Amino acid sequence: MSDDPPRVVHYVGFRDDRYWSAFRVFGGPRVIHRRWDARARRDIGEDDVVIFAEGDETQPLARWNGDDLDEALL
């Protein structure tokens, strides 16, 4: 068994049916970030997978942090 933390799947900015398309391709997210903000960027680990509804990690960060949904709390 590896001592490495598990790889986490993050979804960023999904608000419509694209969520289900991504879910079919990548599986369910561990964390859903409602927007690309400082909190989302800070929570993403080196080996994590990040799926964006629009854009990529080079887009500007939101001015305010949004609340996130964690699979463990649902």
Buried (B, 14 or more C-beta within 10 A) or exposed (E): EEEEEEEBBBBBBBEEEBBEEBBEEEEEBBBBBBBBBEBBEEBBEEEBBBBBBEEEEEEEBBEEBBEBBEEEEE
